[in-house]
Amino acid sequence: MLAFHNSLTGTLEPFRPLDPTRVRVYACGPTVYDRAHLGNLRAAVAFDLMVRVLRDAYGPQAVVFARNLTDVDDKITTAARTRFPDLPILEALARVTDPAIAQWHADTHALGALPADIEPRATAHIPHMQAMIATLLARGHAYESDGHVFFSVQDAPVLALGALGRRPDSPEDALLFSRTGSQVAKRHPQDFVLWKPSDAAQPAWDSPWGAGRPGWHIECSAMAAHHLGEDFDIHAGGRDLMVPHHANEILQSGCACSGAPRVPAHTWVHTGMLAIDRQKMSKSLGNVVSMATLTGIAPVVVRLALLSARYRAGLDWTPALLAQSDAQWRRLWAVAQHQDPQGPVPEAVRAALYGDLNTPLALSALQAEAETGGQGVAAGLRLMGLLDAQASVALDAETRARIQALVDARSAARAARDWAASDALRDRLAAAGIALRDGAGTHWDILPSFNPQALD
């Protein structure tokens, strides 16, 4: 039986869908103003694996996966105003978000992540957000103040007693419940904004409370309810979203639903943080790694590295991790390339993945399968999405031609029995991170240590 660690209760729980023929999953997607970093992509890979495992358990047509795109946000507005100061603000926003969304699709596709079934954009759901805000006002869970609408945390029922339902104990902690940290016009410091007024430089939509834009938290609540209903199975996101974002979602969604207040999703799943030198990777800290910076590393190796630790554990991104993952992929693929990927998945692999997506145990079981001559390696790689990831390194034509020219020169030297020249060219390629395989001709592979400058 499938089991997931539920962040609401802090325990491992058997997964029992509300409707086994329509398992509904919502994940918080990226804020699209720049290229995604590996911390964002780790979540995408983890939730892709979760959806694959759910479809393995309930059928390929039985799972509905929604992941939003946050395309209205003050960070996006700042980027739009900086990059396109002469354009109308909504046009400038689109000029920022459209390329970022296209790049998100390209990066997740390269990593083998399947497209979401539903990919709502916040700007297309402003009416749904306004309707939810109106419901919260009518029920006394929200109030207007100076052109803002705030959710009244003190007047809301405690909907969840676990990690996500804990309220801050001090005014200092309460700052977490406001994305901007602003306490202006609030009745209580824990209250958070649902709607806020816009000035001439900010995007604005007409509303009963004046021209303005939505608060961050209401976006996901409205989109999830519109596409998946008031009750659905799984809500997923990064651990850094637990407080305040998901805590606030629980409060506003639960109070806006029909009938008695309740938690909207039954299981809450959160990924651990990706770190560089044990410091959280984030754009605000400037220590980000993106797919663009991983020169010479095949996306399948990146996916394998991201799966090397369990999704809810922290993961430190190091050159050693990439080298280990590259070697592991080569060992597994050497066996899997001769097998039928549609064959049966080894039970040890399936059991590990059904047990809260235990990818280290699943990879260990795959390695044992490969070493003992089992026929399920390819099928296991398929279930983990590794066969859908891009297995070749993305090189520009000029770099590829330079490598091939050196390989051809070495082959010519070998044919002429000029061993000194052959060895020198081999060493030059090795220094650049190119592995050679001699056989019927010479084939070459890119290693994680690839350094194109060493080709000169």
GUKOL-556407 format. One record per residue (C-alpha): x, z, y. Coordinates in steps of 0.2 Angstrom, whole numbers, padded with zeros to 4 digits, always signed. Last residue first. Layout:
XZY...
This chain:
+0210-0132+0124+0200-0127+0109+0203-0108+0114+0191-0110+0128+0177-0113+0116+0178-0095+0110+0169-0092+0094+0171-0074+0087+0153-0075+0080+0159-0089+0068+0155-0107+0070+0155-0118+0054+0165-0133+0049+0165-0146+0035+0180-0155+0028+0177-0170+0017+0172-0168-0002+0180-0151-0001+0188-0142+0013+0178-0128+0022+0184-0124+0039+0179-0109+0050+0179-0111+0068+0182-0096+0079+0193-0103+0092+0209-0095+0085+0203-0103+0068+0203-0120+0076+0220-0118+0083+0226-0111+0066+0219-0126+0057+0227-0138+0070+0244-0130+0068+0242-0130+0049+0238-0149+0048+0253-0153+0060+0265-0143+0049+0258-0151+0034+0260-0169+0039+0255-0175+0022+0248-0191+0030+0231-0187+0023+0233-0169+0029+0237-0175+0046+0222-0186+0046+0211-0172+0041+0218-0161+0054+0215-0175+0067+0197-0176+0061+0194-0157+0063+0201-0158+0080+0190-0172+0085+0175-0163+0077+0178-0148+0088+0179-0158+0104+0164-0168+0100+0154-0152+0097+0160-0146+0114+0154-0162+0123+0138-0163+0114+0132-0145+0119+0132-0132+0105+0117-0123+0098+0124-0115+0082+0114-0119+0067+0103-0108+0057+0088-0108+0069+0076-0095+0062+0062-0100+0051+0071-0096+0035+0075-0078+0042+0056-0074+0044+0057-0058+0033+0045-0066+0020+0056-0082+0020+0072-0072+0016+0063-0063+0002+0057-0080-0005+0075-0087-0004+0082-0072-0013+0069-0071-0027+0078-0080-0041+0090-0066-0046+0108-0069-0050+0113-0051-0050+0123-0052-0034+0109-0061-0025+0095-0049-0030+0107-0034-0025+0109-0042-0008+0090-0044-0007+0087-0026-0011+0100-0021+0002+0091-0032+0015+0074-0024+0010+0082-0006+0012+0089-0010+0029+0072-0019+0034+0061-0004+0031+0046-0011+0038+0035+0005+0037+0035+0005+0018+0027-0012+0015+0044-0019+0020+0053-0009+0007+0040-0012-0007+0041-0031-0003+0060-0031-0005+0059-0021-0021+0045-0032-0028+0056-0047-0027+0046-0061-0017+0039-0074-0029+0043-0092-0026+0039-0101-0011+0057-0101-0005+0062-0111-0020+0081-0108-0024+0097-0117-0021+0099-0113-0003+0095-0094-0007+0112-0091-0016+0124-0097-0003+0111-0091+0010+0113-0073+0005+0132-0072+0006+0132-0082+0023+0119-0071+0030+0129-0056+0026+0145-0062+0034+0136-0067+0050+0127-0050+0050+0144-0041+0048+0152-0051+0062+0137-0048+0073+0137-0029+0070+0156-0028+0073+0154-0037+0090+0142-0023+0095+0124-0020+0099+0119-0002+0096+0102-0001+0088+0090+0014+0090+0077+0017+0076+0059+0011+0077+0062-0006+0070+0073-0001+0056+0091-0007+0058+0099-0023+0052+0083-0032+0058+0091-0036+0075+0107-0042+0066+0097-0053+0055+0088-0061+0069+0105-0063+0079+0112-0071+0063+0097-0083+0062+0100-0087+0080+0117-0095+0076+0131-0087+0086+0143-0099+0096+0139-0092+0113+0128-0077+0113+0127-0076+0132+0112-0088+0133+0102-0078+0120+0102-0064+0132+0113-0048+0133+0109-0036+0147+0120-0022+0155+0113-0024+0173+0106-0007+0173+0089-0013+0180+0089-0028+0168+0089-0015+0153+0099-0012+0138+0099+0007+0134+0117+0015+0134+0125+0018+0117+0139+0006+0121+0126-0007+0123+0109-0001+0117+0093-0008+0110+0079+0004+0111+0067+0009+0096+0052-0001+0093+0034+0007+0094+0019+0006+0083+0002+0013+0088-0011+0014+0075-0030+0016+0078-0031+0006+0093-0044+0010+0107-0043+0029+0107-0061+0035+0110-0073+0040+0124-0091+0041+0118-0102+0025+0118-0096+0009+0126-0077+0008+0131-0071+0012+0149-0065+0030+0145-0055+0025+0130-0048+0010+0139-0043+0020+0154-0035+0035+0145-0027+0025+0131-0020+0012+0142-0012+0027+0153-0003+0034+0138+0002+0016+0134+0010+0013+0151+0017+0030+0156+0024+0035+0144+0024+0025+0127+0031+0010+0136+0050+0014+0133+0046+0015+0115+0044-0004+0115+0026-0011+0111+0013-0012+0098-0006-0008+0097-0013-0010+0079-0030-0010+0072-0044-0014+0085-0058-0005+0093-0064-0011+0110-0063-0029+0106-0049-0040+0101-0048-0054+0115-0057-0045+0129-0053-0027+0125-0034-0032+0123-0034-0042+0140-0043-0028+0149-0032-0014+0143-0016-0024+0145-0019-0028+0163-0026-0010+0168-0008-0003+0166+0001-0013+0179-0011-0011+0194-0022-0026+0199-0020-0036+0215-0028-0035+0232-0042-0041+0243-0054-0028+0246-0063-0015+0235-0077-0026+0229-0063-0039+0224-0055-0054+0231-0038-0059+0224-0021-0056+0232-0003-0061+0229+0009-0052+0241+0017-0058+0257+0001-0056+0267-0002-0038+0262-0010-0034+0246-0022-0019+0242-0020-0010+0226-0031-0009+0210-0030+0002+0195-0017+0015+0202-0012+0030+0193-0018+0049+0195-0005+0061+0190-0001+0066+0208-0019+0072+0211-0031+0066+0224-0021+0051+0227-0019+0042+0244+0000+0041+0244+0009+0047+0228+0020+0032+0226+0031+0032+0211+0030+0013+0210+0025+0012+0192+0015+0028+0194+0013+0040+0178+0031+0044+0177+0030+0052+0194+0020+0065+0185+0035+0073+0178+0040+0078+0195+0023+0085+0198+0025+0096+0183+0017+0097+0165+0015+0078+0162+0001+0074+0151+0003+0072+0132-0008+0059+0125+0005+0046+0119+0015+0059+0109+0000+0066+0100-0016+0075+0106-0025+0059+0109-0041+0056+0119-0039+0071+0131-0055+0068+0141-0053+0061+0159-0057+0071+0175-0039+0076+0178-0032+0059+0175-0043+0051+0189-0039+0033+0188-0036+0026+0206-0043+0012+0216-0034+0008+0232-0041+0001+0248-0038+0018+0257-0045+0028+0242-0057+0023+0229-0061+0033+0214-0060+0032+0195-0067+0041+0180-0084+0044+0187-0093+0033+0175-0097+0020+0188-0079+0019+0194-0073+0017+0176-0085+0003+0174-0080-0006+0190-0062-0005+0185-0066-0013+0168-0075-0027+0177-0061-0029+0189-0049-0031+0175-0060-0044+0166-0061-0054+0182-0042-0054+0184-0040-0061+0167-0031-0078+0170-0018-0070+0181-0013-0058+0167-0009-0072+0155-0016-0071+0137-0006-0077+0122-0018-0077+0107-0012-0083+0090+0005-0078+0094+0018-0091+0090+0029-0087+0075+0046-0079+0078+0060-0088+0070+0074-0082+0082+0075-0100+0089+0056-0099+0092+0058-0083+0101+0071-0090+0113+0061-0106+0116+0045-0098+0119+0053-0085+0131+0062-0100+0140+0045-0109+0143+0038-0092+0149+0052-0090+0161+0050-0108+0167+0031-0105+0171+0034-0088+0179+0045-0091+0194+0037-0108+0200+0020-0100+0196+0023-0085+0207+0029-0097+0221+0012-0107+0220+0003-0090+0221+0013-0085+0236+0011-0101+0246+0028-0109+0247+0042-0107+0260+0050-0092+0253+0053-0099+0236+0068-0090+0227+0067-0073+0236+0048-0073+0238+0045-0078+0220+0058-0065+0214+0050-0051+0224+0033-0056+0218+0039-0056+0200+0045-0038+0202+0029-0033+0210+0019-0039+0195+0008-0054+0191+0013-0065+0176+0013-0051+0162+0012-0062+0147+0001-0054+0133+0003-0054+0114-0012-0056+0103-0010-0057+0084-0026-0060+0073-0023-0057+0054-0034-0063+0040-0029-0082+0040-0012-0079+0031-0019-0067+0018-0021-0048+0018-0005-0041+0012+0007-0056+0015-0002-0058+0032+0001-0040+0036+0020-0043+0031+0021-0058+0042+0013-0049+0057+0025-0034+0055+0040-0046+0055+0034-0055+0071+0032-0038+0078+0050-0033+0074+0056-0050+0080+0047-0049+0097+0052-0031+0099+0071-0036+0097+0068-0050+0109+0064-0038+0123+0079-0028+0120+0089-0044+0117+0086-0050+0135+0072-0061+0141+0076-0074+0154+0069-0070+0171+0052-0067+0180+0040-0066+0165+0036-0048+0161+0037-0049+0143+0023-0045+0129+0014-0029+0125+0008-0032+0107-0010-0032+0101-0014-0033+0082-0032-0036+0074-0034-0037+0055-0049-0049+0052-0053-0050+0034-0047-0032+0030-0059-0026+0043-0055-0009+0051-0038-0010+0043-0032+0005+0032-0013+0007+0034-0007+0022+0025+0001+0034+0038+0019+0040+0042+0018+0053+0055+0021+0056+0074+0002+0057+0076-0001+0044+0090+0016+0036+0086+0009+0030+0069+0023+0026+0057+0016+0012+0047+0011+0011+0028+0006-0004+0018+0000+0000+0000
